[in-house]
Amino acid sequence: MSLPDLTNYLIFARVVAAGSISAGARELGMPKSTISRRLSELEEEQGIRLVHRTRRGLKLTDVGQAFLQHCEALVSAAEAAQQVTQLVREKPRGTIHVSAPYGLSQSLLTLLLPPFMQAYPEVVIELVVTNRPVNLLDEGIDVALRVRSSIEDSSLIARPLSDAPLTLYGAPELLERRGIPKHPLDLLDFPQLSLHYTSGRYAYQLTADDGDQLTISFQPRLITDDMLVLREAAIQGEGLVALPNYLCVEAVSAGQLQRVLPNWQLPMGIMHLVYPHRRGLLPAVRVFIDYLVEHIPAVAQRSLLIG
């Protein structure tokens, strides 16, 4: 029996994993027309329908589901074989696509990216800075930083790096002028600054050291996804703001901000490093992941000192 052309097998597995022909075409860097033709060729070769094309994406037939398992094994084997050859190279090279929210980019990556680039001059980093949720597979992202209480996605590996406390801050001048809050209800006497919440409902969910819980609703006078704008407005005394400690550590050290209601805690976030669940990560991606895992906790730990 002659050996089959495995290219269409690999394309089939990648397109199904991406969820649609359009997403698969973006991930593979191929025209949609080519992807569609390749899938049709594969079905003609096999003599059976493998997938139904719908407006919502692709739906596997029963035979297609069984066929996919073997195609995925081929992809894993191909990636593992490729990794063997790439790991013998002297230095990692190629492009890494990275995503991070504004706060982490402006506070942590500004410190960590330049040393990495100096250590690996043949690696190119494309950094997408956005606060919106990014679909790593659809958008071709290799590594993402996220602050969540947990990451529930079986297609992704999520490695917790550090606690990311959210703390309520105010400028010393504002607190002196209006009086330091002693109880969460005192916050209602202050103007508030806030990140944008799609629900349109703004509130602090506070938990006291003794376990008491209280929710304080408010209407912000400044709403933005740019944490640096919020921080600077707070420094100028325009209102109180809840921000991650890692973004405010320098301002606290300089006496520009101070913690409000230190006996009450806001919900705790966890900083995660997230990347697709693939067996054969490219050397450049793998070394970047190892670099962030090693260095982010130490940098982020500084912010915990002001919590």
C-alpha positions in Angstrom: 0.0 0.0 0.0 1.4 3.4 -1.0 1.9 6.0 1.8 -0.8 8.8 1.8 0.0 12.5 1.6 -0.3 13.5 5.3 -0.6 17.2 4.6 -4.4 17.1 4.4 -4.5 15.0 7.6 -2.6 17.7 9.5 -4.7 20.5 8.0 -7.9 18.7 9.0 -6.7 18.4 12.6 -5.7 22.0 12.8 -8.9 23.4 11.3 -11.1 21.3 13.5 -9.1 22.5 16.6 -9.5 26.1 15.4 -13.3 25.6 15.1 -13.8 27.0 11.6 -12.2 27.3 8.2 -11.6 31.0 8.7 -9.9 30.5 12.1 -7.9 27.6 10.7 -6.8 29.6 7.7 -5.5 32.3 10.0 -3.6 29.9 12.2 -2.0 28.1 9.3 -1.4 31.2 7.2 -3.3 29.8 4.2 -6.2 31.1 2.1 -9.6 29.9 3.1 -10.2 28.7 -0.4 -7.1 26.4 -0.1 -8.3 25.1 3.2 -11.7 24.3 1.9 -10.3 22.6 -1.2 -7.9 20.5 0.9 -10.7 19.3 3.2 -12.8 18.3 0.1 -9.8 16.5 -1.3 -9.4 14.6 2.0 -13.0 13.5 2.0 -12.7 12.4 -1.6 -9.6 10.4 -0.8 -11.4 8.7 2.2 -14.7 8.3 0.2 -16.8 9.5 3.1 -18.1 12.7 4.7 -15.9 13.8 7.7 -17.3 17.2 8.6 -20.4 19.3 8.0 -19.9 23.0 7.3 -22.4 25.2 9.1 -22.8 28.9 9.7 -21.6 28.3 13.3 -18.4 26.5 12.2 -17.6 22.8 11.6 -19.5 19.8 13.0 -17.8 16.4 12.8 -19.6 13.3 11.6 -19.2 10.2 13.7 -16.5 8.9 11.3 -14.9 12.3 11.3 -14.6 12.2 15.1 -12.8 8.9 15.0 -10.7 10.0 12.1 -9.7 13.2 14.0 -8.1 11.3 16.9 -5.6 9.7 14.5 -4.9 13.0 12.8 -4.3 14.7 16.2 -1.8 11.9 16.9 0.0 12.7 13.6 0.1 16.4 14.5 1.6 15.7 17.9 4.2 13.4 16.4 5.1 16.0 13.8 5.5 18.7 16.4 7.6 16.4 18.5 9.8 15.6 15.6 10.2 19.3 14.7 11.1 20.1 18.3 14.0 17.6 18.2 15.6 19.4 15.3 14.9 22.9 16.7 16.3 22.2 20.1 19.7 21.5 18.7 20.0 25.1 17.4 22.4 27.3 19.3 19.8 30.0 20.2 16.0 30.2 20.1 14.7 32.3 17.2 11.5 33.3 15.5 8.5 35.3 16.4 6.6 35.0 19.7 3.0 36.4 19.8 2.3 37.7 23.4 -0.9 39.2 24.9 -1.2 41.1 28.1 -3.6 43.6 29.7 -2.5 47.2 30.0 -1.7 47.0 33.7 0.7 44.0 33.5 2.3 45.3 30.3 3.0 48.8 31.8 4.2 47.6 35.1 5.8 44.2 34.6 6.7 43.6 31.0 8.3 47.0 30.7 10.9 45.7 33.2 11.1 42.1 31.9 11.1 42.3 28.1 14.3 44.3 27.5 16.5 41.9 29.4 14.9 38.9 27.6 15.5 40.6 24.2 19.1 41.2 25.0 19.6 37.6 26.0 17.8 36.3 22.9 18.5 38.7 20.0 17.1 36.4 17.3 13.7 36.3 18.9 11.0 38.7 17.7 8.2 39.6 20.2 4.8 40.8 18.9 3.0 42.2 22.0 -0.7 42.7 21.8 -1.8 45.0 24.7 -5.5 44.8 25.4 -7.9 44.3 28.4 -10.4 42.3 26.3 -10.4 38.5 26.6 -8.2 37.1 23.8 -8.8 33.7 22.1 -5.3 32.3 21.9 -6.1 29.7 19.3 -8.2 31.9 17.0 -5.8 34.9 17.2 -2.6 33.0 17.0 -1.3 34.0 20.5 1.5 31.9 21.9 1.6 33.2 25.4 -0.9 35.4 27.4 -0.8 37.0 30.9 -4.1 37.1 32.7 -5.4 38.0 36.1 -8.3 35.7 37.1 -9.3 33.8 40.2 -9.1 30.7 37.9 -8.7 29.7 34.3 -11.1 27.0 33.1 -10.3 26.1 29.5 -9.2 22.5 28.7 -7.5 23.7 25.5 -5.1 25.9 27.5 -2.4 25.4 30.1 -2.7 28.0 32.9 0.3 28.4 35.3 -0.4 30.5 38.4 2.5 32.9 38.9 1.6 35.2 41.8 -1.2 36.6 43.8 -2.4 39.9 42.4 -4.1 41.8 45.2 -6.5 44.6 44.4 -6.3 47.4 46.9 -8.2 50.7 47.5 -6.0 53.7 47.2 -6.2 57.5 47.7 -3.9 60.5 47.6 -2.8 61.6 51.1 -4.0 65.2 50.3 -7.5 64.0 49.5 -7.7 61.8 52.6 -6.5 64.7 54.8 -9.0 67.1 53.3 -12.0 64.8 53.5 -11.0 62.6 56.5 -9.6 59.1 56.5 -12.4 56.5 56.0 -12.9 54.4 59.1 -15.8 52.2 57.7 -16.8 51.2 54.1 -19.8 53.5 54.3 -17.4 56.4 54.6 -16.4 55.7 51.0 -19.7 57.3 49.9 -18.3 60.7 50.9 -15.5 60.4 48.3 -15.4 60.6 44.5 -14.5 57.3 42.9 -12.5 56.3 39.8 -13.0 52.9 38.2 -12.2 50.5 35.4 -15.0 49.9 32.9 -17.5 47.3 33.9 -19.7 46.0 31.1 -22.6 45.4 33.5 -22.7 49.1 34.3 -22.9 48.3 38.0 -20.0 49.6 40.1 -19.4 48.4 43.6 -16.7 47.4 46.0 -17.0 43.9 47.5 -15.2 44.2 50.8 -14.3 41.6 53.4 -13.2 42.6 56.9 -10.4 40.8 58.7 -13.0 39.3 61.0 -14.9 37.9 58.0 -17.7 40.5 57.7 -18.7 41.3 54.2 -20.1 44.5 52.7 -20.9 45.7 49.2 -20.7 49.4 48.6 -22.2 50.7 45.3 -21.0 53.9 43.7 -21.0 55.9 40.5 -17.5 56.7 39.2 -16.6 60.2 38.0 -13.9 58.6 35.8 -14.3 55.3 33.9 -11.5 53.9 31.7 -9.7 50.7 30.9 -6.4 52.5 31.2 -5.1 51.8 34.6 -2.3 54.3 34.3 -4.9 57.1 33.8 -6.7 55.9 36.9 -3.5 55.8 38.9 -2.5 59.3 37.9 -6.0 60.7 38.5 -5.9 59.2 42.0 -2.4 60.7 42.6 -3.8 64.1 41.7 -6.5 63.7 44.3 -9.5 63.2 41.9 -10.9 60.2 43.8 -10.3 56.8 45.3 -9.5 53.9 43.1 -9.1 50.1 43.4 -6.0 49.0 41.5 -3.6 46.0 41.6 -0.7 46.5 44.0 1.9 45.8 41.3 0.8 49.0 39.6 0.9 51.3 42.6 4.0 50.1 44.6 6.2 53.0 43.3 3.5 55.6 44.0 3.0 54.3 47.6 6.8 54.3 48.2 6.9 57.9 46.9 4.1 58.9 49.3 1.8 59.8 46.4 -0.8 57.2 47.3 -1.8 55.4 50.5 -4.0 52.4 51.3 -7.6 53.1 52.3 -9.4 50.8 54.8 -6.5 48.5 55.5 -8.6 46.2 57.6 -10.9 45.4 54.6 -9.9 43.3 51.6 -11.1 43.4 48.0 -11.4 40.1 46.0 -8.0 38.5 45.3 -6.9 37.9 41.8 -4.2 35.5 40.6 -1.8 36.2 37.8 -1.7 33.4 35.3 0.6 32.5 32.4 -1.6 30.9 29.7 -0.6 29.1 26.5 -2.1 26.6 24.2 -2.1 22.9 25.2 0.4 21.7 22.6 3.0 19.0 23.0 5.7 20.7 20.9 6.3 24.3 21.9 8.8 26.1 19.7 12.1 26.7 21.5 11.6 30.5 21.5 8.2 30.1 23.1 9.4 27.6 25.7 12.4 29.7 26.8 10.1 32.8 27.0 7.7 30.9 29.2 10.5 29.7 31.5 11.8 33.2 31.7 8.5 34.7 32.8 7.9 31.8 35.3 11.3 32.6 36.9 11.1 36.3 37.0 7.5 37.5 37.3 6.9 36.1 40.8 10.0 38.0 42.2 9.0 41.2 40.6 5.3 40.8 41.6 6.3 39.9 45.2 7.4 43.5 45.7 3.8 44.7 45.3 2.7 42.3 48.1 4.7 44.3 50.6 2.3 47.2 50.3 -0.9 45.1 50.5 
